Amino acid sequence: MPFKPQKWLLYSPVAMLPFLAAMSLGTGPAQEKLLARATLALESAAAPWAHVAVNGRDLTLTGLAPTVADRDRALAAIAGVPGIRRIEAAGLSAQE
């Protein structure tokens, strides 16, 4: 059976359809849910000073905590949120 590259080129878009569909669905809804859960966790931990940003399943927590205990409480609250892969405390500091 001879190799016919024209057929490969003809049917390659069909093979790409599942990948394109997955990319079009994206991670937007999942990120929004994760952001909502993280924000709710910060509200329940009484940390209005903390701000969270989501990139995929990674969270970045920023803000100026009144005390070191408040900073630790906010980190613990975020760590308890299901679905988070990694927490980065960028620019997170506590007033001394």
Backbone as CSV, one residue per row, in Angstrom:
resi,resn,N_x,N_y,N_z,CA_x,CA_y,CA_z,C_x,C_y,C_z
1,MET,0.838,-1.170,0.000,0.000,0.000,0.000,0.893,1.246,0.000
2,PRO,0.754,2.087,-0.962,1.605,3.276,-1.063,1.176,4.348,-0.052
3,PHE,2.168,5.090,0.380,1.943,6.194,1.316,1.445,7.411,0.542
4,LYS,0.305,7.970,0.959,-0.285,9.129,0.279,-0.420,10.284,1.268
5,PRO,0.541,11.191,1.262,0.489,12.298,2.230,-0.715,13.219,2.030
6,GLN,-1.289,13.232,0.828,-2.447,14.095,0.599,-3.608,13.703,1.502
7,LYS,-3.786,12.393,1.730,-4.871,11.951,2.594,-4.607,12.352,4.044
8,TRP,-3.355,12.290,4.482,-3.017,12.724,5.832,-3.344,14.199,6.006
9,LEU,-2.988,14.993,5.037,-3.273,16.424,5.110,-4.767,16.704,5.038
10,LEU,-5.482,15.888,4.290,-6.915,16.074,4.140,-7.655,15.786,5.448
11,TYR,-7.242,14.747,6.164,-7.950,14.337,7.373,-7.340,14.868,8.677
12,SER,-6.242,15.555,8.624,-5.632,16.069,9.847,-6.526,17.072,10.594
13,PRO,-7.296,17.936,9.905,-8.188,18.818,10.676,-9.242,18.048,11.473
14,VAL,-9.699,16.937,10.956,-10.684,16.122,11.676,-10.059,15.560,12.951
15,ALA,-8.807,15.156,12.868,-8.117,14.622,14.043,-7.872,15.714,15.083
16,MET,-7.795,16.959,14.666,-7.537,18.069,15.581,-8.802,18.586,16.267
17,LEU,-9.983,18.181,15.813,-11.227,18.710,16.371,-11.356,18.514,17.886
18,PRO,-11.051,17.351,18.441,-11.166,17.233,19.907,-10.239,18.190,20.661
19,PHE,-9.048,18.398,20.149,-8.109,19.317,20.795,-8.587,20.759,20.692
20,LEU,-9.117,21.125,19.547,-9.642,22.480,19.378,-10.857,22.712,20.261
21,ALA,-11.701,21.700,20.397,-12.871,21.839,21.265,-12.442,22.019,22.719
22,ALA,-11.465,21.260,23.155,-10.977,21.393,24.530,-10.370,22.772,24.769
23,MET,-9.648,23.275,23.794,-9.038,24.601,23.943,-10.094,25.695,23.959
24,SER,-11.168,25.531,23.180,-12.194,26.572,23.132,-12.982,26.621,24.437
25,LEU,-13.142,25.461,25.091,-13.832,25.464,26.378,-13.005,26.178,27.423
26,GLY,-11.701,25.994,27.360,-10.773,26.729,28.203,-10.911,26.428,29.684
27,THR,-10.181,27.192,30.456,-10.177,27.027,31.900,-10.877,28.192,32.592
28,GLY,-11.512,29.050,31.831,-12.163,30.224,32.414,-13.145,29.914,33.516
29,PRO,-14.137,29.040,33.269,-15.103,28.749,34.338,-14.449,28.128,35.575
30,ALA,-13.483,27.268,35.377,-12.802,26.650,36.518,-12.037,27.694,37.318
31,GLN,-11.384,28.619,36.631,-10.650,29.679,37.332,-11.599,30.585,38.088
32,GLU,-12.746,30.884,37.484,-13.722,31.748,38.158,-14.253,31.092,39.425
33,LYS,-14.527,29.784,39.361,-15.004,29.070,40.552,-13.925,29.045,41.632
34,LEU,-12.691,28.812,41.228,-11.593,28.778,42.186,-11.394,30.140,42.829
35,LEU,-11.504,31.196,42.040,-11.386,32.558,42.579,-12.520,32.849,43.560
36,ALA,-13.727,32.419,43.230,-14.865,32.647,44.117,-14.685,31.897,45.432
37,ARG,-14.218,30.646,45.371,-14.004,29.878,46.600,-12.886,30.480,47.444
38,ALA,-11.816,30.945,46.788,-10.703,31.545,47.526,-11.132,32.862,48.166
39,THR,-11.904,33.659,47.458,-12.396,34.923,48.008,-13.309,34.676,49.195
40,LEU,-14.163,33.667,49.092,-15.049,33.319,50.196,-14.256,32.841,51.413
41,ALA,-13.193,32.087,51.161,-12.339,31.622,52.264,-11.658,32.800,52.954
42,LEU,-11.226,33.781,52.183,-10.597,34.964,52.785,-11.606,35.784,53.574
43,GLU,-12.836,35.862,53.068,-13.871,36.587,53.808,-14.187,35.902,55.120
44,SER,-14.243,34.572,55.098,-14.540,33.849,56.341,-13.371,33.908,57.325
45,ALA,-12.154,34.125,56.809,-10.987,34.268,57.675,-10.794,35.706,58.137
46,ALA,-11.739,36.577,57.795,-11.682,37.998,58.163,-10.368,38.625,57.712
47,ALA,-10.102,38.483,56.403,-8.873,39.046,55.828,-9.233,39.968,54.662
48,PRO,-9.854,41.134,54.958,-10.218,42.039,53.868,-9.008,42.689,53.197
49,TRP,-7.871,42.633,53.835,-6.641,43.225,53.306,-6.020,42.348,52.215
50,ALA,-6.405,41.073,52.164,-5.772,40.116,51.244,-6.450,40.147,49.881
51,HIS,-5.650,40.029,48.852,-6.141,39.982,47.474,-5.580,38.722,46.823
52,VAL,-6.409,38.074,46.024,-5.992,36.823,45.404,-6.171,36.918,43.893
53,ALA,-5.218,36.346,43.171,-5.282,36.251,41.712,-5.093,34.783,41.338
54,VAL,-5.789,34.352,40.294,-5.755,32.950,39.885,-5.165,32.844,38.491
55,ASN,-4.265,31.878,38.337,-3.705,31.547,37.028,-3.726,30.022,36.911
56,GLY,-4.744,29.494,36.244,-4.923,28.053,36.193,-5.383,27.567,37.555
57,ARG,-4.604,26.709,38.185,-4.896,26.244,39.538,-3.924,26.837,40.547
58,ASP,-3.123,27.814,40.121,-2.155,28.477,40.990,-2.744,29.800,41.480
59,LEU,-2.581,30.063,42.780,-3.073,31.304,43.366,-1.917,32.183,43.804
60,THR,-2.098,33.479,43.647,-1.137,34.454,44.139,-1.863,35.316,45.159
61,LEU,-1.347,35.321,46.360,-1.950,36.069,47.459,-1.087,37.294,47.740
62,THR,-1.694,38.473,47.739,-0.974,39.721,47.993,-1.728,40.525,49.041
63,GLY,-1.050,41.472,49.632,-1.675,42.372,50.587,-0.766,42.664,51.759
64,LEU,-1.200,43.594,52.592,-0.448,43.994,53.781,-1.254,43.586,55.009
65,ALA,-0.828,42.515,55.656,-1.544,41.990,56.821,-1.261,42.846,58.044
66,PRO,-2.256,43.033,58.917,-2.028,43.803,60.146,-1.005,43.133,61.067
67,THR,-1.045,41.800,61.153,-0.101,41.067,61.997,0.359,39.810,61.273
68,VAL,1.393,39.201,61.803,1.895,37.944,61.238,0.844,36.845,61.403
69,ALA,0.121,36.868,62.518,-0.931,35.872,62.748,-2.046,36.002,61.710
70,ASP,-2.394,37.238,61.333,-3.407,37.448,60.300,-2.930,36.918,58.956
71,ARG,-1.661,37.132,58.653,-1.092,36.618,57.406,-1.154,35.095,57.385
72,ASP,-0.772,34.465,58.483,-0.796,33.012,58.562,-2.217,32.466,58.482
73,ARG,-3.175,33.180,59.085,-4.570,32.763,59.031,-5.100,32.816,57.599
74,ALA,-4.737,33.851,56.860,-5.175,33.959,55.468,-4.554,32.856,54.609
75,LEU,-3.284,32.569,54.818,-2.638,31.482,54.071,-3.271,30.136,54.401
76,ALA,-3.607,29.920,55.659,-4.246,28.661,56.053,-5.641,28.540,55.444
77,ALA,-6.365,29.656,55.381,-7.708,29.626,54.795,-7.642,29.297,53.308
78,ILE,-6.679,29.879,52.608,-6.525,29.609,51.175,-6.061,28.172,50.958
79,ALA,-5.209,27.679,51.827,-4.696,26.313,51.672,-5.808,25.281,51.817
80,GLY,-6.879,25.625,52.507,-7.987,24.697,52.684,-8.965,24.658,51.525
81,VAL,-8.773,25.496,50.522,-9.677,25.525,49.369,-9.334,24.369,48.433
82,PRO,-10.317,23.520,48.107,-10.020,22.402,47.205,-9.779,22.879,45.770
83,GLY,-8.846,22.228,45.099,-8.562,22.536,43.707,-7.328,23.378,43.486
84,ILE,-6.736,23.886,44.553,-5.546,24.719,44.414,-4.322,23.828,44.334
85,ARG,-3.475,24.117,43.352,-2.243,23.353,43.204,-1.106,23.992,43.980
86,ARG,-0.984,25.321,43.860,0.156,26.018,44.474,-0.289,27.407,44.904
87,ILE,0.240,27.859,46.042,-0.039,29.210,46.543,1.270,29.969,46.588
88,GLU,1.262,31.125,45.955,2.442,31.999,46.002,2.065,33.245,46.789
89,ALA,2.837,33.551,47.812,2.587,34.718,48.644,3.482,35.853,48.158
90,ALA,3.164,36.401,46.993,3.966,37.466,46.385,3.570,38.807,46.986
91,GLY,4.521,39.488,47.550,4.262,40.805,48.111,3.427,40.751,49.371
92,LEU,3.256,39.567,49.940,2.476,39.424,51.157,3.389,39.723,52.339
93,SER,3.050,40.753,53.085,3.872,41.104,54.235,2.979,41.502,55.398
94,ALA,3.570,41.504,56.560,2.820,41.858,57.766,3.440,43.093,58.393
95,GLN,2.604,43.945,58.923,3.097,45.109,59.645,3.680,44.665,60.958
96,GLU,4.783,45.188,61.316,5.457,44.805,62.574,5.099,45.781,63.657
